[in-house]
């Protein structure tokens, strides 16, 4: 008998507030624009889009360590009732 795959239930996007900070490899709970502060300060801040359910990616130039601060929430089209799957 095949093992049943566990699915990870994410908290509600509404629980995440603008200004909250996350680490590399955390699961993105709220899609949106995040300000990334790589561990290598010479790289400066970077703005990226992250999608709910994916992992915050590692920084290739600073051995994976970075923090991600939510700047603006935005629904990915796949997670919107009008367009989603």
N, C-alpha and C positions, 0 to 999 in steps of 0.2 A: 504494500500500500504506500503510495507516495505521500511524503510529508506535506502538510498544508502550509502554504507560504503565508507568513504573518504580514499584514499590511499595517503600516505606521499611520496612526490617526494624528493629524496635525491640529493644534489648537486653532481657534477661530482667528481669522485675520484681524478682527476688531480688537483683539486683546493686545496687539502689537502697536506701540505708539511711535510717532515720529520722534527721533532722537535716541531710540533704543539701539544698543550696540551688540553685535554678535561676532563670533570667531570663525576662522576657517574651519570647514567641515561641519559646522552647525547646519541644521536644515532650515531653509528659508520658509518662514511662516507667512510673511506678507510680501507679495510681489511689489516691486517699486524701484526707485532710484536710491542707491546706497553710496555714501562717501566711504571710500576705502582708504585706510591708513596702513600701508605696508610696514612691516617691521623695519625695513631699510628706509629710514627717514629721507634719504637723498632722493627717493622716487617721488616724494610729495604725495598729496591727496589725489585720488582718482575717483571719478564718478562712473558707476556701472549700473546696469539694470540686472536685477536678480528676480527669479521666478519661483513662486510658491512651490514647495515640494522638492526642489533641487537643493544641492549642497552649496554653501558658500565655497568658492574655489580657492585652492592654495595659490600663493604668489610664487611664480617660477623664479623671480629674481631675488627673493629674500627667504628662500628655503621654506616656503609654505605659510609663514606666519603673517597674518593681517587681521585687522578689525574692520567690520562693516557696520556703518551707522545709517539707519533709515532716514533718508532726507524727505522723500515724497512717496506716499503709497500710490500704486497704480495697479489695476487688475490686468492680468494677462488675458488676452482675448479668449483663450481656452477655458478660463475660469469665470467668464462673464455669461450670464443667462442668455443674453441676446445672440451670442456667437458660439458659445461653448459646445463641446462635443457631447 
